[in-house]
């Protein structure tokens, strides 16, 4: 097994588990009538609205359990070896090999009868002028924040955007969501209507039919400024932080799959048959990289 980062994948390390831990903390604050357990009043400034003393989204109070979960699936418990680094396919479709580059720069070529591609997915950021020059957040980096921002713009209307928006709003952030069509557009219309009502009750502003046209940083205030087309007109939105939750894409760009006869789809997903075999009969794929529903349960079923 070759892993470039942390064993365990998105859900355990930067997705489901840490976000649910924060959601529980945010809910505790949300239902608190007037005072937090540490004695801070609910009306306190955002940076002091913690659920417990010395707690913050990026602190050890919640990140340590994630590390422990990673240990539960340590390669030491597997029948095999785990190499840290990056892997790229080489050779031919008939004789594929993997070139592995370790963190220290050393390289190794590995050959096998069969290969499994399980590289997952990564946040996808649309091409918006100025985006490369702005310190924006993704669902991954948002989990590493050390302080609750005073205000936040969330671009996107899918389940990740909705979860993050409510999480930070309940922690005290003033949240505005910019969504191209409607909330949870992939779900039944009733779901979007219900969510809009809940968000309105919780003070989360939802701006529909909004498409970001440019992004910049205000040099005076430090705020992120998003210029957007809204229902045919132009509006400017400002916040302390910008969270881009515009979907995810399979991680296949640097794997050199075409050299070994593995075809990918429009979103970069590995094309597989009903048995998860790619267009190269010696190479298989599982999880988010297949373009199938991006849930840990789906990936686990694939791996099994």
Backbone bond lengths (Angstrom), bond angles and torsions (degrees), N, CA, C in turn:
res aa  C-N    CA-C-N  psi(-1)  N-CA   C-N-CA  omega(-1)  CA-C   N-CA-C  phi
1 X - - - 1.456 - - 1.525 109.46 -
2 X 1.319 115.75 137.02 1.458 121.62 177.80 1.518 108.12 -118.13
3 X 1.326 117.64 125.45 1.464 122.79 -179.22 1.526 108.90 -130.58
4 X 1.325 116.29 124.42 1.470 119.56 -176.76 1.525 112.72 -82.43
5 X 1.331 117.14 -18.95 1.462 119.56 -176.06 1.523 110.00 -128.67
6 X 1.341 116.40 -113.95 1.462 121.41 -176.63 1.521 110.36 -110.15
7 X 1.308 116.95 131.80 1.457 121.06 178.31 1.526 109.50 -61.17
8 X 1.317 116.47 137.24 1.455 120.08 177.48 1.507 114.31 125.79
9 X 1.331 117.32 -25.94 1.449 120.07 176.90 1.515 114.24 82.95
10 X 1.329 114.77 -174.08 1.462 121.98 -173.26 1.521 112.83 -64.82
11 X 1.326 117.55 -47.66 1.466 120.63 -172.78 1.520 112.02 -57.61
12 X 1.310 116.73 -49.42 1.460 120.73 -175.42 1.522 112.07 -71.33
13 X 1.329 117.04 -39.65 1.460 120.41 -169.93 1.522 115.24 -95.03
14 X 1.327 117.80 -41.21 1.469 119.55 -174.42 1.522 113.64 -134.69
15 X 1.324 118.04 3.00 1.455 119.92 -175.28 1.510 114.14 -118.00
16 X 1.329 116.14 -109.07 1.462 122.15 -170.98 1.520 114.00 -52.50
17 X 1.325 116.76 -51.02 1.462 119.99 -171.80 1.526 112.09 -67.23
18 X 1.332 119.81 -55.61 1.471 117.84 179.49 1.517 113.32 -64.09
19 X 1.344 117.39 -35.92 1.468 118.22 -179.53 1.524 110.92 -67.25
20 X 1.331 117.82 -37.27 1.464 119.74 179.01 1.520 111.01 -69.84
21 X 1.337 116.85 -33.00 1.464 119.79 175.40 1.522 110.19 -63.06
22 X 1.321 116.11 -42.36 1.464 120.06 178.82 1.524 111.56 -70.26
23 X 1.337 116.39 -36.98 1.465 119.49 178.02 1.523 110.93 -61.21
24 X 1.322 116.33 -39.71 1.464 119.57 178.46 1.520 110.63 -64.14
25 X 1.334 116.64 -41.66 1.459 120.12 178.12 1.523 110.93 -65.36
26 X 1.341 115.92 -41.38 1.460 119.91 179.89 1.523 111.22 -65.14
27 X 1.337 116.52 -38.46 1.462 119.57 178.31 1.521 110.94 -65.54
28 X 1.335 116.44 -38.43 1.467 119.74 178.25 1.517 110.31 -60.06
29 X 1.307 116.56 -41.50 1.459 119.83 178.15 1.525 110.68 -68.20
30 X 1.335 115.68 -39.17 1.458 120.64 -175.77 1.526 112.17 -63.84
31 X 1.323 116.51 -38.67 1.462 119.74 -176.94 1.521 112.31 -88.19
32 X 1.338 117.08 -6.75 1.463 119.79 178.03 1.518 109.14 -65.54
33 X 1.332 118.95 126.47 1.467 120.97 -174.57 1.520 114.02 -65.67
34 X 1.330 117.57 -44.76 1.460 117.77 -177.03 1.518 113.81 -152.67
35 X 1.335 117.42 -13.49 1.455 119.18 -173.90 1.523 110.25 -142.95
36 X 1.323 116.79 138.57 1.445 122.05 177.04 1.527 109.91 -83.30
37 X 1.333 117.07 159.76 1.465 119.57 -178.65 1.523 114.22 -57.05
38 X 1.345 117.65 -27.52 1.459 118.94 -179.23 1.521 112.24 -86.91
39 X 1.338 116.46 2.89 1.454 119.90 177.95 1.504 114.55 95.71
40 X 1.341 118.45 -4.60 1.458 120.68 179.81 1.524 109.80 -75.52
41 X 1.320 118.34 131.85 1.464 119.84 176.73 1.512 110.79 -69.03
42 X 1.324 116.85 150.70 1.452 121.38 179.68 1.520 110.93 -61.19
43 X 1.312 117.90 -25.10 1.457 121.68 -179.23 1.520 112.77 -82.39
44 X 1.349 117.51 5.25 1.459 120.75 -178.71 1.520 110.25 -66.57
45 X 1.347 118.53 158.33 1.460 121.40 177.56 1.518 110.79 -56.95
46 X 1.353 118.25 152.93 1.460 121.03 -176.17 1.516 113.81 -52.81
47 X 1.359 117.50 -40.45 1.452 118.34 -174.98 1.519 113.28 -67.76
48 X 1.345 117.88 -13.40 1.463 119.72 179.05 1.517 112.04 -107.22
49 X 1.314 116.73 6.07 1.462 119.78 -177.19 1.523 110.76 -87.12
50 X 1.278 117.71 65.77 1.447 121.73 178.67 1.531 109.81 -97.93
51 X 1.301 114.46 156.47 1.457 119.37 -179.74 1.524 111.01 -78.58
52 X 1.317 117.75 -29.92 1.453 121.22 177.92 1.521 108.45 -144.37
53 X 1.314 119.24 161.67 1.458 121.26 -178.22 1.524 111.81 -56.49
54 X 1.342 114.87 137.84 1.463 122.40 175.99 1.523 113.20 63.49
55 X 1.321 117.33 19.35 1.464 120.29 -179.53 1.513 110.12 -93.10
56 X 1.315 117.23 142.57 1.461 121.88 172.50 1.512 107.99 -154.21
57 X 1.351 117.90 162.10 1.458 119.49 -176.93 1.518 113.64 -54.17
58 X 1.332 117.87 -34.24 1.450 119.49 -177.42 1.507 114.03 -98.78
59 X 1.317 118.09 10.82 1.467 120.08 -174.46 1.514 111.92 -83.79
60 X 1.328 114.74 167.86 1.465 120.50 -178.66 1.515 111.92 -65.23
61 X 1.346 117.86 -19.01 1.463 119.96 -177.20 1.523 111.81 -59.81
62 X 1.344 116.82 -27.89 1.460 116.23 177.34 1.512 113.01 -121.55
63 X 1.324 118.85 -18.83 1.454 119.24 -178.03 1.524 112.43 -78.85
64 X 1.333 117.78 -28.65 1.456 119.61 -179.99 1.527 113.30 -60.21
65 X 1.352 119.20 -43.84 1.462 118.27 177.57 1.514 112.54 -57.80
66 X 1.348 117.57 -33.15 1.457 119.85 178.40 1.516 110.14 -65.89
67 X 1.329 116.26 -41.06 1.454 119.53 177.58 1.514 111.53 -62.43
68 X 1.337 116.52 -37.73 1.452 120.08 178.78 1.519 110.53 -65.63
69 X 1.323 116.47 -37.45 1.457 118.95 178.70 1.525 110.27 -63.87
70 X 1.332 116.61 -38.82 1.453 119.03 177.40 1.520 110.88 -59.80
71 X 1.337 116.42 -36.42 1.458 120.09 -179.53 1.524 111.32 -66.84
72 X 1.330 116.43 -27.63 1.459 119.00 -179.99 1.524 111.26 -63.81
73 X 1.313 116.85 -27.06 1.457 120.12 -179.31 1.519 109.97 -113.71
74 X 1.304 115.74 34.12 1.461 121.53 179.89 1.521 110.60 -60.25
75 X 1.354 116.79 142.07 1.465 120.18 177.12 1.520 112.82 -57.36
76 X 1.333 117.19 -21.03 1.459 119.27 179.11 1.524 111.58 -62.61
77 X 1.346 115.76 -23.77 1.465 119.44 -179.27 1.523 111.71 -88.53
78 X 1.348 116.41 -1.69 1.448 120.67 -177.12 1.525 110.43 -99.37
79 X 1.294 115.24 157.17 1.459 120.57 176.98 1.525 107.91 -88.82
80 X 1.314 117.12 79.76 1.452 121.00 -177.90 1.506 110.50 165.45
81 X 1.315 115.97 -167.17 1.458 121.17 179.94 1.514 109.76 -121.37
82 X 1.328 115.18 155.91 1.457 121.04 178.01 1.520 108.08 -124.78
83 X 1.321 115.94 125.81 1.458 121.28 178.67 1.517 109.45 -108.73
84 X 1.325 116.44 132.43 1.447 120.21 174.70 1.514 109.72 -84.26
85 X 1.328 117.04 141.41 1.454 120.42 179.48 1.510 111.73 137.59
86 X 1.318 115.66 -165.91 1.456 121.69 -179.58 1.519 109.50 -115.47
87 X 1.320 115.35 151.54 1.460 120.70 -178.12 1.521 110.08 -127.47
88 X 1.316 115.52 139.39 1.461 122.28 178.78 1.523 108.03 -133.32
89 X 1.329 116.07 134.90 1.457 119.38 178.10 1.524 110.82 -71.95
90 X 1.317 114.85 145.84 1.459 122.20 176.21 1.525 107.08 -145.91
91 X 1.321 116.04 -176.81 1.447 119.48 -178.09 1.514 111.11 87.03
92 X 1.318 116.38 -141.65 1.458 122.09 -179.06 1.518 109.61 -132.42
93 X 1.334 115.85 173.34 1.458 119.85 177.84 1.526 110.63 -62.05
94 X 1.323 116.44 -34.87 1.460 120.07 -179.34 1.521 112.26 -78.88
95 X 1.332 116.73 -26.70 1.469 120.41 -178.08 1.521 110.23 -138.05
96 X 1.336 117.36 69.55 1.467 119.73 -178.66 1.528 111.89 -73.91
97 X 1.329 115.72 146.65 1.463 121.64 173.98 1.520 108.06 -136.78
98 X 1.327 116.28 166.85 1.459 121.99 176.99 1.519 109.43 -114.84
99 X 1.333 115.64 128.23 1.455 120.98 171.05 1.521 107.84 -96.52
100 X 1.322 117.19 116.03 1.464 122.72 -175.92 1.522 109.31 -106.63
101 X 1.333 115.58 128.34 1.457 121.60 176.38 1.518 108.60 -111.25
102 X 1.323 116.63 118.20 1.465 121.94 -179.15 1.520 110.29 -77.28
103 X 1.341 118.05 161.72 1.469 121.14 179.49 1.526 113.33 -53.91
104 X 1.325 117.50 -30.82 1.458 120.48 -179.69 1.513 114.15 -81.39
105 X 1.347 116.49 -4.59 1.452 119.82 177.98 1.509 114.96 102.08
106 X 1.324 118.06 -10.61 1.461 120.10 178.18 1.521 110.04 -71.06
107 X 1.324 116.64 150.39 1.459 121.41 -177.30 1.519 110.73 -120.82
108 X 1.319 114.54 154.81 1.461 121.33 -179.56 1.515 108.17 -150.53
109 X 1.308 117.12 140.44 1.458 122.07 176.84 1.522 109.10 -107.31
110 X 1.330 115.39 128.17 1.461 121.40 -176.97 1.522 108.98 -122.00
111 X 1.303 116.28 136.75 1.464 120.73 175.79 1.521 109.40 -121.56
112 X 1.326 115.96 150.35 1.464 121.15 -178.92 1.518 109.22 -152.57
113 X 1.310 114.84 164.09 1.460 119.27 177.64 1.521 110.48 -71.69
114 X 1.346 116.05 -38.25 1.458 121.17 179.29 1.521 109.70 -136.17
115 X 1.341 115.49 155.25 1.461 121.98 179.39 1.526 108.99 -131.62
116 X 1.317 115.98 144.86 1.462 121.43 176.13 1.525 108.94 -120.16
117 X 1.318 116.15 121.69 1.465 122.01 177.05 1.525 107.73 -95.77
118 X 1.315 116.74 115.72 1.468 122.01 179.74 1.525 108.57 -137.36
119 X 1.317 115.39 54.50 1.471 121.66 -174.40 1.523 113.69 -84.85
120 X 1.330 117.07 -2.45 1.461 120.02 174.26 1.515 114.53 71.37
121 X 1.319 115.18 -153.36 1.462 121.93 -178.78 1.517 109.05 -134.48
122 X 1.320 115.45 168.46 1.462 121.24 -178.90 1.525 108.89 -140.52
123 X 1.329 118.64 153.50 1.466 119.67 178.64 1.526 111.56 -55.36
124 X 1.320 115.48 136.27 1.467 121.90 178.82 1.525 109.06 -103.39
125 X 1.321 116.00 130.18 1.459 121.63 -178.74 1.522 109.10 -114.35
126 X 1.327 118.63 122.04 1.465 120.55 179.30 1.521 111.35 -66.55
127 X 1.316 116.12 157.48 1.461 121.44 178.98 1.529 109.27 -81.30
128 X 1.315 114.95 99.14 1.467 122.13 178.48 1.521 107.66 -119.71
129 X 1.332 118.69 130.06 1.462 120.68 179.59 1.529 111.99 -51.89
130 X 1.332 116.12 129.14 1.452 121.55 178.71 1.512 114.69 92.54
131 X 1.330 117.65 -11.14 1.465 120.04 -175.58 1.525 112.07 -61.41
132 X 1.320 117.02 -37.27 1.463 120.37 -178.31 1.523 112.75 -67.48
133 X 1.326 117.08 -16.23 1.461 120.58 -176.75 1.529 112.60 -103.26
134 X 1.322 116.59 5.21 1.466 121.60 -177.23 1.526 109.96 -112.74
135 X 1.311 115.89 141.35 1.465 121.31 177.93 1.528 108.90 -84.85
136 X 1.332 116.15 78.49 1.459 120.41 -178.44 1.529 110.28 -89.67
137 X 1.323 114.70 161.74 1.459 122.12 177.29 1.522 110.44 -102.35
138 X 1.318 116.40 153.85 1.457 122.55 166.77 1.530 107.20 -118.82
139 X 1.311 116.91 176.94 1.463 119.00 178.53 1.522 111.02 -62.16
140 X 1.331 117.12 -23.60 1.465 120.94 177.85 1.516 111.38 -77.85
141 X 1.327 117.05 -53.62 1.470 119.89 -177.04 1.522 112.34 -69.81
142 X 1.334 117.65 -24.56 1.469 119.77 177.42 1.522 111.00 -63.16
143 X 1.331 116.64 -29.08 1.460 120.72 178.90 1.525 112.57 -73.92
144 X 1.334 116.87 -8.44 1.461 121.10 -177.77 1.524 112.57 -103.95
145 X 1.329 117.38 1.43 1.465 120.23 -179.61 1.524 111.09 -61.91
146 X 1.313 115.58 143.69 1.458 121.04 177.97 1.529 112.11 -98.14
147 X 1.326 117.11 -15.17 1.460 121.51 -179.96 1.520 109.67 -137.97
148 X 1.314 115.84 151.84 1.459 121.11 175.67 1.524 108.58 -80.82
149 X 1.339 118.97 121.22 1.465 120.01 -179.75 1.518 111.70 -69.04
150 X 1.335 115.76 151.95 1.460 120.06 179.59 1.519 111.39 -67.39
151 X 1.326 117.02 -35.19 1.460 121.01 -179.16 1.520 109.30 -147.54
152 X 1.329 115.46 156.49 1.460 119.79 -177.21 1.517 110.55 -151.13
153 X 1.330 116.05 136.74 1.457 122.84 169.09 1.519 107.47 -99.66
154 X 1.319 116.65 129.32 1.461 121.61 177.03 1.519 107.76 -113.65
155 X 1.321 117.23 121.05 1.459 121.68 177.90 1.520 108.00 -101.87
156 X 1.327 116.41 117.90 1.453 121.69 -178.06 1.515 110.89 132.02
157 X 1.337 115.97 155.53 1.455 119.41 -178.48 1.510 113.98 -133.21
158 X 1.348 116.82 14.43 1.454 120.82 177.87 1.513 112.26 -83.89
159 X 1.331 115.95 -173.84 1.472 118.75 -173.51 1.521 112.84 -65.26
160 X 1.335 118.19 -32.09 1.466 119.58 178.11 1.522 110.31 -67.89
161 X 1.325 116.74 -44.54 1.465 120.72 178.56 1.522 110.98 -61.07
162 X 1.325 116.91 -42.57 1.463 120.96 -178.12 1.523 111.05 -66.82
163 X 1.317 116.48 -42.89 1.465 120.37 179.51 1.523 110.98 -62.30
164 X 1.327 116.14 -47.96 1.460 120.12 -178.11 1.525 111.59 -66.41
165 X 1.321 116.86 -38.51 1.465 120.31 -179.77 1.524 110.89 -61.86
166 X 1.322 116.67 -48.40 1.461 119.14 -179.33 1.521 111.59 -68.91
167 X 1.325 117.23 -36.19 1.455 121.02 179.09 1.524 110.52 -57.52
168 X 1.340 116.26 -53.75 1.463 119.29 -176.77 1.524 111.91 -70.74
169 X 1.327 117.11 -33.67 1.464 119.17 177.35 1.522 110.43 -62.30
170 X 1.314 116.49 -40.58 1.469 119.89 -179.30 1.527 112.14 -73.67
171 X 1.329 116.62 -17.49 1.460 120.02 174.20 1.527 112.01 -87.75
172 X 1.340 116.25 -3.13 1.453 119.47 175.68 1.504 116.14 113.42
173 X 1.330 118.38 1.10 1.459 121.81 179.68 1.525 110.59 -81.30
174 X 1.328 116.43 140.15 1.463 121.21 172.83 1.525 107.51 -81.16
175 X 1.322 117.13 113.39 1.463 121.92 -170.19 1.522 111.60 -112.79
176 X 1.338 115.13 134.36 1.459 122.95 171.57 1.520 108.03 -124.09
177 X 1.332 116.90 129.83 1.461 121.99 179.08 1.524 109.30 -106.05
178 X 1.330 116.25 128.53 1.458 121.94 173.55 1.522 107.68 -105.25
179 X 1.314 116.43 117.65 1.462 120.93 -175.74 1.520 109.48 -129.03
180 X 1.329 116.92 138.56 1.463 121.00 -175.17 1.520 112.93 -67.52
181 X 1.322 117.69 -39.74 1.465 119.72 -178.30 1.518 110.13 -120.73
182 X 1.334 116.22 -81.61 1.462 120.68 179.40 1.517 109.12 -149.24
183 X 1.308 116.27 167.88 1.459 120.93 179.64 1.526 110.47 -66.02
184 X 1.310 115.96 137.61 1.468 121.99 176.98 1.521 110.88 50.33
185 X 1.331 116.25 52.40 1.464 121.18 -174.85 1.524 112.72 -63.80
186 X 1.330 118.14 -21.48 1.460 120.82 179.94 1.525 112.40 -81.34
187 X 1.325 116.79 -8.89 1.462 120.77 -178.75 1.529 110.67 -100.38
188 X 1.327 116.06 -179.27 1.458 120.53 177.40 1.534 110.04 -63.02
189 X 1.327 118.45 145.96 1.471 121.24 -177.66 1.524 113.22 -54.47
190 X 1.334 116.87 -35.26 1.461 119.94 -178.74 1.529 111.75 -61.22
191 X 1.336 116.52 -32.81 1.467 120.18 179.88 1.519 110.38 -64.99
192 X 1.325 116.41 -44.22 1.459 120.32 179.09 1.512 112.32 -63.47
193 X 1.337 116.66 -40.27 1.468 120.55 178.79 1.527 110.58 -63.76
194 X 1.326 116.08 -43.20 1.465 119.68 -179.50 1.524 111.05 -64.33
195 X 1.319 116.51 -42.62 1.463 120.49 179.35 1.521 111.49 -63.91
196 X 1.322 116.36 -39.84 1.465 119.69 179.06 1.523 110.58 -60.55
197 X 1.335 116.53 -39.30 1.456 120.04 178.49 1.515 112.46 -66.67
198 X 1.332 116.17 -42.46 1.467 120.53 178.85 1.519 110.41 -63.39
199 X 1.320 116.49 -44.88 1.464 120.07 -179.06 1.519 111.38 -64.45
200 X 1.316 116.72 -38.30 1.466 119.71 177.63 1.525 110.36 -62.40
201 X 1.328 116.28 -42.03 1.465 120.30 179.14 1.525 111.90 -64.17
202 X 1.339 116.49 -30.57 1.462 120.29 -177.46 1.524 112.77 -94.59
203 X 1.325 116.71 7.16 1.457 120.07 175.09 1.513 115.28 80.08
204 X 1.314 117.38 17.05 1.463 121.45 177.91 1.527 108.36 -90.41
205 X 1.310 116.33 120.38 1.462 120.76 -179.06 1.520 109.84 -82.29
206 X 1.323 116.79 129.56 1.459 122.41 178.82 1.522 108.61 -115.47
207 X 1.333 116.07 121.57 1.465 121.62 178.48 1.523 107.64 -110.16
208 X 1.322 116.63 111.13 1.458 121.83 -178.36 1.521 111.19 -90.11
209 X 1.341 114.26 163.57 1.469 122.55 -179.65 1.528 111.13 53.71
210 X 1.329 114.84 42.00 1.464 121.22 -178.34 1.525 110.10 -113.51
211 X 1.324 115.76 129.07 1.461 122.00 177.51 1.513 109.16 -127.97
212 X 1.322 116.64 120.97 1.463 120.79 -178.93 1.523 110.12 -65.58
213 X 1.331 116.36 131.34 1.463 121.38 179.31 1.521 112.41 -107.50
214 X 1.333 117.38 -25.59 1.464 121.35 176.23 1.521 109.31 -161.45
215 X 1.321 115.25 157.30 1.465 121.81 -179.76 1.523 108.31 -136.16
216 X 1.319 116.31 141.09 1.468 120.06 177.58 1.523 109.26 -154.57
217 X 1.318 115.89 169.56 1.458 122.02 176.35 1.516 109.41 -110.34
218 X 1.321 116.58 128.77 1.460 121.13 176.32 1.525 108.18 -70.60
219 X 1.322 117.14 117.62 1.464 120.93 -175.21 1.521 112.55 -67.78
220 X 1.325 117.76 -21.97 1.461 120.98 -178.59 1.527 111.16 -85.44
221 X 1.336 116.02 -54.61 1.468 120.33 -175.77 1.522 113.38 -87.54
222 X 1.331 116.50 -22.70 1.454 120.35 -175.27 1.511 113.30 83.38
223 X 1.339 117.13 -1.82 1.459 120.97 179.30 1.524 111.05 -67.95
224 X 1.331 115.19 153.83 1.453 120.89 170.63 1.525 107.65 -87.52
225 X 1.322 116.71 132.51 1.458 122.09 -178.24 1.526 108.64 -115.14
226 X 1.313 116.59 125.35 1.460 122.10 178.04 1.518 108.60 -115.22
227 X 1.324 116.24 119.69 1.456 121.34 171.80 1.520 107.11 -91.21
228 X 1.318 116.83 129.19 1.458 119.92 -174.93 1.515 111.40 -137.45
229 X 1.321 114.29 149.92 1.456 121.24 171.16 1.523 107.26 -87.69
230 X 1.328 116.24 121.69 1.460 121.43 -177.23 1.519 108.96 -124.33
231 X 1.326 115.78 111.30 1.469 121.44 179.33 1.526 111.90 50.49
232 X 1.322 116.37 40.78 1.453 120.77 176.93 1.511 114.99 92.92
233 X 1.321 117.93 -17.75 1.457 121.56 177.98 1.520 111.27 -102.62
234 X 1.319 116.33 179.54 1.465 121.35 179.35 1.523 110.34 -116.33
235 X 1.335 116.15 134.07 1.460 121.18 178.25 1.523 110.15 -135.54
236 X 1.325 115.06 155.70 1.460 121.51 178.05 1.525 109.34 -113.13
237 X 1.329 116.27 134.32 1.458 121.70 179.61 1.524 108.71 -124.96
238 X 1.336 116.04 140.40 1.458 121.71 -177.91 1.526 110.48 -129.72
239 X 1.317 115.38 147.13 1.468 120.55 175.14 1.519 108.97 -164.44
240 X 1.327 114.73 164.10 1.465 119.49 178.71 1.521 111.54 -67.36
241 X 1.335 117.44 -34.94 1.461 121.34 -179.63 1.513 109.92 -136.51
242 X 1.322 114.49 152.88 1.459 122.79 177.00 1.520 108.47 -118.82
243 X 1.332 115.93 125.21 1.461 121.51 177.65 1.520 108.98 -111.37
244 X 1.324 116.56 118.51 1.457 121.44 177.79 1.528 108.72 -94.63
245 X 1.324 115.52 112.78 1.465 121.30 179.46 1.522 107.62 -126.05
246 X 1.320 114.83 62.89 1.460 122.12 -172.30 1.523 112.70 -104.40
247 X 1.310 116.58 25.65 1.452 120.43 176.25 1.515 113.09 104.81
248 X 1.315 115.44 177.98 1.458 122.40 -178.56 1.525 109.43 -130.70
249 X 1.309 116.11 158.32 1.459 122.02 178.54 1.532 109.14 -132.23
250 X 1.342 116.87 145.27 1.467 120.26 177.79 1.526 111.36 -59.29
251 X 1.322 116.46 145.43 1.465 121.87 179.87 1.525 108.99 -91.46
252 X 1.324 116.16 96.11 1.471 121.05 179.13 1.521 112.49 -138.04
253 X 1.313 117.70 -6.14 1.467 121.18 -169.23 1.523 113.34 -57.11
254 X 1.320 118.29 -40.25 1.466 121.15 -173.78 1.524 113.57 -105.65
255 X 1.326 117.28 19.45 1.465 119.59 -177.51 1.522 113.43 -89.95
256 X 1.336 116.67 -10.90 1.469 120.91 179.29 1.528 111.46 62.61
257 X 1.330 115.56 38.65 1.462 120.40 -175.25 1.521 113.00 -65.43
258 X 1.328 116.51 -32.67 1.461 119.20 -177.09 1.527 111.69 -62.23
259 X 1.334 117.34 -30.74 1.469 120.71 -178.92 1.517 111.97 -64.43
260 X 1.334 116.43 -28.76 1.466 119.42 -177.05 1.526 111.53 -108.19
261 X 1.317 116.59 20.56 1.457 120.51 171.78 1.508 116.13 77.18
262 X 1.330 117.84 24.27 1.465 121.35 178.03 1.523 108.84 -101.29
263 X 1.317 116.63 120.25 1.456 121.20 -178.63 1.527 110.89 -88.97
264 X 1.337 115.04 146.51 1.464 121.34 177.41 1.520 109.78 -123.17
265 X 1.343 115.65 158.96 1.452 121.28 -179.00 1.515 112.77 -90.54
266 X 1.331 115.90 -170.25 1.459 121.87 -175.95 1.519 112.62 -62.84
267 X 1.321 117.71 -29.43 1.464 121.37 -178.99 1.527 112.23 -96.65
268 X 1.328 115.78 6.97 1.455 119.90 -179.70 1.510 114.13 90.53
269 X 1.331 117.86 1.67 1.459 120.58 -177.48 1.533 111.38 -71.83
270 X 1.314 115.82 147.15 1.462 120.90 175.28 1.524 108.29 -73.85
271 X 1.315 116.87 124.17 1.460 120.83 179.11 1.523 109.29 -77.36
272 X 1.328 115.77 123.75 1.462 120.77 -177.01 1.521 110.34 -128.99
273 X 1.333 115.26 160.19 1.459 120.01 174.78 1.525 109.36 -92.15
274 X 1.319 116.76 -168.71 1.455 120.29 -177.61 1.513 114.45 -65.69
275 X 1.323 116.85 -16.27 1.463 121.25 177.87 1.521 112.10 -100.56
276 X 1.338 116.82 8.53 1.467 123.78 -179.86 1.524 112.67 70.60
277 X 1.327 116.77 20.61 1.462 121.34 175.75 1.528 108.97 -87.75
278 X 1.315 116.90 135.24 1.460 121.10 179.83 1.522 109.98 -79.47
279 X 1.322 116.94 -172.61 1.461 120.65 177.84 1.524 112.06 -71.75
280 X 1.324 117.35 -8.77 1.463 121.90 168.48 1.525 106.67 -103.76
281 X 1.322 119.03 116.98 1.473 121.02 -174.11 1.525 114.86 -61.59
282 X 1.328 117.63 -11.11 1.468 120.03 178.80 1.528 112.43 -97.79
283 X 1.329 116.63 -2.94 1.467 120.16 -176.16 1.523 109.49 -123.01
284 X 1.326 116.01 128.54 1.451 123.77 -177.10 1.527 109.13 -117.13
285 X 1.313 116.70 167.61 1.470 120.48 177.83 1.520 109.10 -144.18
286 X 1.338 115.78 152.72 1.464 121.00 -179.39 1.517 109.77 -150.42
287 X 1.333 115.34 150.77 1.457 120.22 176.14 1.516 114.11 83.98
288 X 1.331 115.51 -156.08 1.463 121.73 -174.76 1.518 113.27 -57.41
289 X 1.328 117.37 -29.16 1.459 120.33 -175.45 1.523 111.69 -65.33
290 X 1.334 117.84 -16.18 1.463 121.29 178.93 1.524 112.72 -82.80
291 X 1.328 117.12 -10.33 1.454 119.45 -175.72 1.513 113.18 82.80
292 X 1.327 117.64 1.03 1.460 121.46 175.44 1.531 109.05 -72.79
293 X 1.332 118.89 168.92 1.472 120.72 -179.21 1.524 112.27 -48.10
294 X 1.341 115.28 132.49 1.468 121.14 -172.08 1.528 111.20 -85.77
295 X 1.319 115.13 73.35 1.457 121.86 177.59 1.523 108.75 -128.62
296 X 1.325 115.94 144.10 1.457 119.67 -179.08 1.524 110.93 -61.99
297 X 1.320 117.33 -29.35 1.460 120.87 -179.99 1.529 110.67 -67.32
298 X 1.338 116.16 -37.31 1.463 120.36 177.23 1.524 109.93 -66.10
299 X 1.334 115.93 -45.33 1.462 119.93 179.52 1.525 111.05 -62.13
300 X 1.336 116.48 -40.84 1.462 120.21 179.57 1.524 110.78 -64.37
301 X 1.330 116.32 -40.27 1.464 119.97 178.14 1.525 110.48 -64.92
302 X 1.332 116.28 -40.76 1.462 119.67 177.06 1.526 110.58 -60.34
303 X 1.329 116.14 -46.27 1.455 120.28 -177.14 1.512 113.28 -66.20
304 X 1.334 115.45 -27.84 1.458 119.34 -179.81 1.520 111.90 -79.07
